[in-house]
Amino acid sequence: MTNLERIRKELSPARRKNVAARAAQLIAEEMTLQELRRARRLTQVRMAKELGIGQDGVSKLEKRADLMISTLRKTVEAMGGSLSLVAEFPDRDPVVLSGISEDQPESKPTGKRRVHVHA
């Protein structure tokens, strides 16, 4: 019996359950697109239909190391989620980035008035 098995056996059932839940949480914090799709119980065929591409396109997407943010956003949305981009710095709280690769970014007032011309 290994040390880990012995330690695990000595834990109460409630503590083992908490450890397992925390381990699952940590694993869920970092996943590949393929792992995320599988965790959502979606097939490549279903994803292809949602994205309007072929199943081979989904396979290629999942293997790519570098994706455009718009492609990643569409893929996550096809899984039923939404994508948020967060910038983290050592000297401040995380910052959620907005207006990046959105289909229709929220317009911000410019202070200029629009002029309507009637023909």
C-alpha positions as semicolon CSV with decimal commas, in nm:
position;residue;x (nm);y (nm);z (nm)
1;M;0,000;0,000;0,000
2;T;0,141;0,341;-0,099
3;N;0,154;0,637;0,140
4;L;-0,121;0,813;-0,057
5;E;-0,351;0,511;-0,036
6;R;-0,282;0,479;0,338
7;I;-0,350;0,849;0,401
8;R;-0,666;0,840;0,190
9;K;-0,791;0,536;0,383
10;E;-0,740;0,717;0,714
11;L;-0,961;1,010;0,609
12;S;-1,324;1,022;0,713
13;P;-1,579;0,966;0,435
14;A;-1,679;1,334;0,452
15;R;-1,316;1,445;0,422
16;R;-1,257;1,207;0,127
17;K;-1,563;1,357;-0,042
18;N;-1,428;1,712;0,012
19;V;-1,086;1,615;-0,124
20;A;-1,244;1,455;-0,432
21;A;-1,462;1,762;-0,491
22;R;-1,163;1,996;-0,464
23;A;-0,958;1,777;-0,698
24;A;-1,240;1,788;-0,954
25;Q;-1,258;2,166;-0,916
26;L;-0,884;2,205;-0,976
27;I;-0,896;1,977;-1,279
28;A;-1,191;2,174;-1,418
29;E;-0,999;2,502;-1,391
30;E;-0,775;2,403;-1,681
31;M;-0,901;2,205;-1,977
32;T;-0,830;2,176;-2,345
33;L;-1,117;2,253;-2,583
34;Q;-1,154;1,879;-2,642
35;E;-1,174;1,808;-2,267
36;L;-1,423;2,091;-2,224
37;R;-1,641;1,958;-2,507
38;R;-1,634;1,610;-2,356
39;A;-1,713;1,745;-2,009
40;R;-2,016;1,917;-2,164
41;R;-2,111;1,577;-2,313
42;L;-2,102;1,709;-2,669
43;T;-1,980;1,521;-2,975
44;Q;-1,765;1,669;-3,248
45;V;-2,058;1,612;-3,486
46;R;-2,292;1,819;-3,265
47;M;-2,030;2,095;-3,231
48;A;-1,978;2,095;-3,609
49;K;-2,351;2,143;-3,662
50;E;-2,361;2,431;-3,410
51;L;-2,058;2,598;-3,569
52;G;-2,162;2,534;-3,929
53;I;-1,844;2,345;-4,012
54;G;-1,749;1,982;-4,075
55;Q;-1,659;1,737;-3,798
56;D;-1,300;1,740;-3,926
57;G;-1,299;2,118;-3,869
58;V;-1,389;2,066;-3,503
59;S;-1,110;1,811;-3,472
60;K;-0,862;2,060;-3,618
61;L;-0,989;2,338;-3,389
62;E;-0,935;2,121;-3,083
63;K;-0,576;2,047;-3,184
64;R;-0,474;2,406;-3,256
65;A;-0,247;2,578;-3,006
66;D;-0,328;2,928;-3,132
67;L;-0,686;3,044;-3,197
68;M;-0,837;3,377;-3,285
69;I;-1,041;3,508;-2,994
70;S;-1,351;3,527;-3,215
71;T;-1,313;3,156;-3,302
72;L;-1,268;3,064;-2,936
73;R;-1,573;3,275;-2,839
74;K;-1,791;3,105;-3,103
75;T;-1,670;2,762;-2,992
76;V;-1,744;2,827;-2,625
77;E;-2,085;2,975;-2,714
78;A;-2,163;2,665;-2,923
79;M;-2,105;2,465;-2,603
80;G;-2,361;2,683;-2,424
81;G;-2,114;2,907;-2,243
82;S;-1,972;3,254;-2,273
83;L;-1,612;3,366;-2,297
84;S;-1,455;3,624;-2,066
85;L;-1,100;3,748;-2,098
86;V;-0,923;3,845;-1,778
87;A;-0,589;4,024;-1,751
88;E;-0,403;3,945;-1,430
89;F;-0,126;4,159;-1,284
90;P;0,083;4,110;-0,971
91;D;0,005;4,456;-0,835
92;R;-0,373;4,482;-0,881
93;D;-0,697;4,289;-0,896
94;P;-0,779;4,105;-1,220
95;V;-0,934;4,314;-1,498
96;V;-1,208;4,178;-1,725
97;L;-1,136;4,294;-2,079
98;S;-1,434;4,409;-2,284
99;G;-1,494;4,495;-2,647
100;I;-1,245;4,239;-2,778
101;S;-1,372;4,034;-3,069
102;E;-1,737;4,085;-2,985
103;D;-1,984;4,060;-3,271
104;Q;-2,137;4,393;-3,176
105;P;-1,923;4,570;-2,916
106;E;-2,109;4,815;-2,700
107;S;-2,069;5,163;-2,841
108;K;-1,938;5,423;-2,605
109;P;-2,053;5,785;-2,627
110;T;-1,802;6,004;-2,810
111;G;-1,953;6,334;-2,709
112;K;-2,024;6,413;-3,077
113;R;-2,377;6,459;-3,199
114;R;-2,500;6,275;-3,504
115;V;-2,628;6,485;-3,788
116;H;-2,924;6,353;-3,989
117;V;-2,951;6,465;-4,349
118;H;-3,283;6,438;-4,530
119;A;-3,278;6,411;-4,908
